[in-house]
Amino acid sequence: MPDKTRSETTDTLDHGMLHDLLGHLLRHAFNRGQVVFSEVFADQAVTPLQFMMVELIAKNPDVTHSQIGRSMGTSASVVTMTLKPLIAAGQIAGTASRSDRRRMCYRLTPSGERWYAGLRPKIRQCEDRFAQALTPTQRTELAAMLRLLSGLDQTGPAGST
């Protein structure tokens, strides 16, 4: 059996500039958020991306496929693959748009509404666990900064002119 190097046994790799790179830090935070989500929702058959799409559909009945993709910042194929099991399970119904039969519109089914009502309160628990290292002010500021970085908020920092 080969000898393990010091870095393999003590986990003291030199990360160079990685821990100063926003993209690297966001990736680590994203991965941690996924783990927390899977722990909180372990008793539910839902992924974080599915939850986000269900939230959009619940708040915007008859939202189109393309609107979901734009709101999520993802491709039409990702929307299709993410919604497919929810449609198969009867939680979401897809229908052709009345104005353009090529466009799909989505809404929760009655069973989907009940399922969603049970999911939604758990997201607060998930968010609280994920952000437990932050003060309420830090959490609010981080959310505002992430909206700016992602291009979701074009107003600029609070108080700026």
C-alpha positions as a Markdown table, in Angstrom:
| # | Residue | x | y | z |
|---|---|---|---|---|
| 1 | Met | 0.0 | 0.0 | 0.0 |
| 2 | Pro | 1.5 | 3.4 | -1.0 |
| 3 | Asp | 2.4 | 5.9 | 1.7 |
| 4 | Lys | -0.1 | 8.7 | 2.1 |
| 5 | Thr | 1.3 | 12.2 | 1.7 |
| 6 | Arg | 1.1 | 14.7 | 4.5 |
| 7 | Ser | -1.7 | 16.6 | 2.7 |
| 8 | Glu | -3.8 | 13.4 | 2.3 |
| 9 | Thr | -3.5 | 12.5 | 6.0 |
| 10 | Thr | -3.9 | 16.0 | 7.6 |
| 11 | Asp | -6.1 | 17.7 | 5.0 |
| 12 | Thr | -3.8 | 20.7 | 4.9 |
| 13 | Leu | -3.6 | 21.3 | 1.2 |
| 14 | Asp | -2.4 | 24.7 | 0.0 |
| 15 | His | -5.5 | 26.2 | -1.6 |
| 16 | Gly | -3.6 | 29.0 | -3.1 |
| 17 | Met | -6.0 | 31.8 | -4.0 |
| 18 | Leu | -9.1 | 29.5 | -4.1 |
| 19 | His | -10.5 | 30.7 | -0.8 |
| 20 | Asp | -10.4 | 34.3 | -2.1 |
| 21 | Leu | -12.2 | 33.5 | -5.3 |
| 22 | Leu | -15.9 | 34.3 | -5.2 |
| 23 | Gly | -16.8 | 31.5 | -7.7 |
| 24 | His | -15.0 | 28.9 | -5.6 |
| 25 | Leu | -16.6 | 30.1 | -2.4 |
| 26 | Leu | -20.1 | 30.2 | -4.0 |
| 27 | Arg | -19.6 | 26.6 | -5.2 |
| 28 | His | -18.7 | 25.5 | -1.7 |
| 29 | Ala | -21.7 | 27.3 | -0.3 |
| 30 | Phe | -24.0 | 25.9 | -3.0 |
| 31 | Asn | -22.8 | 22.4 | -2.3 |
| 32 | Arg | -23.4 | 22.9 | 1.5 |
| 33 | Gly | -26.9 | 24.2 | 0.7 |
| 34 | Gln | -27.6 | 21.1 | -1.3 |
| 35 | Val | -26.6 | 18.9 | 1.6 |
| 36 | Val | -28.7 | 20.8 | 4.1 |
| 37 | Phe | -31.7 | 20.7 | 1.7 |
| 38 | Ser | -31.3 | 16.9 | 1.3 |
| 39 | Glu | -31.2 | 16.5 | 5.1 |
| 40 | Val | -34.2 | 18.7 | 5.8 |
| 41 | Phe | -36.3 | 17.2 | 3.0 |
| 42 | Ala | -35.1 | 13.6 | 3.4 |
| 43 | Asp | -38.6 | 12.4 | 3.8 |
| 44 | Gln | -39.8 | 14.1 | 0.6 |
| 45 | Ala | -39.2 | 13.2 | -3.0 |
| 46 | Val | -38.1 | 16.7 | -4.1 |
| 47 | Thr | -34.8 | 18.2 | -5.2 |
| 48 | Pro | -33.9 | 21.9 | -4.6 |
| 49 | Leu | -34.4 | 22.7 | -8.2 |
| 50 | Gln | -37.8 | 21.0 | -8.2 |
| 51 | Phe | -38.8 | 23.0 | -5.1 |
| 52 | Met | -37.8 | 26.3 | -6.8 |
| 53 | Met | -39.8 | 25.5 | -9.9 |
| 54 | Val | -42.8 | 24.3 | -7.8 |
| 55 | Glu | -42.6 | 27.6 | -5.9 |
| 56 | Leu | -42.8 | 29.5 | -9.2 |
| 57 | Ile | -45.7 | 27.4 | -10.5 |
| 58 | Ala | -47.6 | 27.7 | -7.2 |
| 59 | Lys | -47.2 | 31.5 | -7.2 |
| 60 | Asn | -47.8 | 31.9 | -11.0 |
| 61 | Pro | -50.5 | 29.4 | -12.2 |
| 62 | Asp | -50.2 | 28.8 | -15.9 |
| 63 | Val | -46.7 | 30.0 | -16.0 |
| 64 | Thr | -45.0 | 29.0 | -19.2 |
| 65 | His | -42.1 | 26.7 | -19.7 |
| 66 | Ser | -40.0 | 29.5 | -21.1 |
| 67 | Gln | -40.9 | 31.8 | -18.2 |
| 68 | Ile | -39.7 | 29.2 | -15.7 |
| 69 | Gly | -36.4 | 28.8 | -17.6 |
| 70 | Arg | -35.8 | 32.6 | -17.6 |
| 71 | Ser | -36.7 | 33.0 | -14.0 |
| 72 | Met | -34.5 | 30.1 | -13.0 |
| 73 | Gly | -31.7 | 31.2 | -15.3 |
| 74 | Thr | -31.6 | 27.7 | -16.9 |
| 75 | Ser | -32.3 | 26.0 | -20.2 |
| 76 | Ala | -35.6 | 24.7 | -21.5 |
| 77 | Ser | -34.1 | 21.1 | -21.3 |
| 78 | Val | -33.3 | 21.5 | -17.6 |
| 79 | Val | -36.9 | 22.7 | -17.0 |
| 80 | Thr | -38.3 | 19.7 | -18.9 |
| 81 | Met | -36.1 | 17.2 | -17.0 |
| 82 | Thr | -36.8 | 18.8 | -13.7 |
| 83 | Leu | -40.6 | 18.9 | -14.1 |
| 84 | Lys | -40.9 | 15.4 | -15.8 |
| 85 | Pro | -41.1 | 13.4 | -12.5 |
| 86 | Leu | -43.5 | 15.9 | -10.9 |
| 87 | Ile | -45.8 | 15.7 | -13.9 |
| 88 | Ala | -45.6 | 11.9 | -13.8 |
| 89 | Ala | -46.4 | 11.9 | -10.1 |
| 90 | Gly | -49.5 | 14.0 | -10.8 |
| 91 | Gln | -48.3 | 17.0 | -8.7 |
| 92 | Ile | -48.1 | 19.4 | -11.7 |
| 93 | Ala | -50.2 | 19.5 | -14.8 |
| 94 | Gly | -48.9 | 20.9 | -18.1 |
| 95 | Thr | -51.3 | 22.1 | -20.8 |
| 96 | Ala | -50.8 | 23.9 | -24.1 |
| 97 | Ser | -51.3 | 27.7 | -24.0 |
| 98 | Arg | -54.6 | 28.9 | -25.3 |
| 99 | Ser | -52.9 | 31.6 | -27.3 |
| 100 | Asp | -50.0 | 29.5 | -28.7 |
| 101 | Arg | -50.5 | 25.7 | -28.7 |
| 102 | Arg | -46.7 | 25.2 | -28.9 |
| 103 | Arg | -46.2 | 26.8 | -25.5 |
| 104 | Met | -46.6 | 24.7 | -22.4 |
| 105 | Cys | -48.2 | 26.2 | -19.2 |
| 106 | Tyr | -48.0 | 24.6 | -15.8 |
| 107 | Arg | -50.1 | 24.6 | -12.6 |
| 108 | Leu | -50.2 | 22.6 | -9.5 |
| 109 | Thr | -52.9 | 19.8 | -9.4 |
| 110 | Pro | -55.1 | 19.6 | -6.3 |
| 111 | Ser | -52.8 | 16.8 | -4.9 |
| 112 | Gly | -49.8 | 19.0 | -5.9 |
| 113 | Glu | -51.2 | 21.9 | -3.9 |
| 114 | Arg | -51.5 | 19.6 | -0.8 |
| 115 | Trp | -48.0 | 18.3 | -1.4 |
| 116 | Tyr | -46.6 | 21.9 | -1.8 |
| 117 | Ala | -48.4 | 23.1 | 1.4 |
| 118 | Gly | -46.5 | 20.4 | 3.3 |
| 119 | Leu | -43.2 | 21.4 | 1.7 |
| 120 | Arg | -43.2 | 25.1 | 1.9 |
| 121 | Pro | -42.9 | 25.4 | 5.7 |
| 122 | Lys | -39.8 | 23.2 | 5.7 |
| 123 | Ile | -37.9 | 25.6 | 3.4 |
| 124 | Arg | -37.6 | 28.1 | 6.3 |
| 125 | Gln | -36.0 | 25.4 | 8.4 |
| 126 | Cys | -33.6 | 24.6 | 5.6 |
| 127 | Glu | -32.6 | 28.2 | 5.1 |
| 128 | Asp | -32.2 | 28.7 | 8.9 |
| 129 | Arg | -29.9 | 25.7 | 9.1 |
| 130 | Phe | -27.9 | 26.8 | 6.1 |
| 131 | Ala | -27.4 | 30.3 | 7.3 |
| 132 | Gln | -26.9 | 29.5 | 11.0 |
| 133 | Ala | -23.4 | 31.0 | 11.1 |
| 134 | Leu | -24.7 | 34.4 | 10.0 |
| 135 | Thr | -26.4 | 37.1 | 12.1 |
| 136 | Pro | -29.8 | 38.3 | 10.8 |
| 137 | Thr | -28.1 | 41.4 | 9.4 |
| 138 | Gln | -25.4 | 39.4 | 7.7 |
| 139 | Arg | -28.0 | 37.1 | 6.2 |
| 140 | Thr | -30.0 | 40.1 | 4.8 |
| 141 | Glu | -26.8 | 41.7 | 3.5 |
| 142 | Leu | -25.6 | 38.5 | 1.9 |
| 143 | Ala | -28.9 | 37.9 | 0.1 |
| 144 | Ala | -28.8 | 41.5 | -1.2 |
| 145 | Met | -25.2 | 41.1 | -2.5 |
| 146 | Leu | -26.1 | 37.7 | -4.1 |
| 147 | Arg | -29.0 | 39.4 | -5.9 |
| 148 | Leu | -26.6 | 42.0 | -7.2 |
| 149 | Leu | -24.0 | 39.5 | -8.3 |
| 150 | Ser | -26.6 | 37.4 | -10.1 |
| 151 | Gly | -28.1 | 40.4 | -11.9 |
| 152 | Leu | -31.4 | 39.9 | -10.1 |
| 153 | Asp | -31.3 | 43.4 | -8.5 |
| 154 | Gln | -30.2 | 46.3 | -10.6 |
| 155 | Thr | -30.9 | 49.0 | -8.0 |
| 156 | Gly | -27.5 | 48.8 | -6.4 |
| 157 | Pro | -26.5 | 48.8 | -2.7 |
| 158 | Ala | -28.9 | 50.3 | -0.2 |
| 159 | Gly | -28.3 | 54.0 | 0.1 |
| 160 | Ser | -26.4 | 54.4 | -3.1 |
| 161 | Thr | -27.2 | 57.1 | -5.6 |
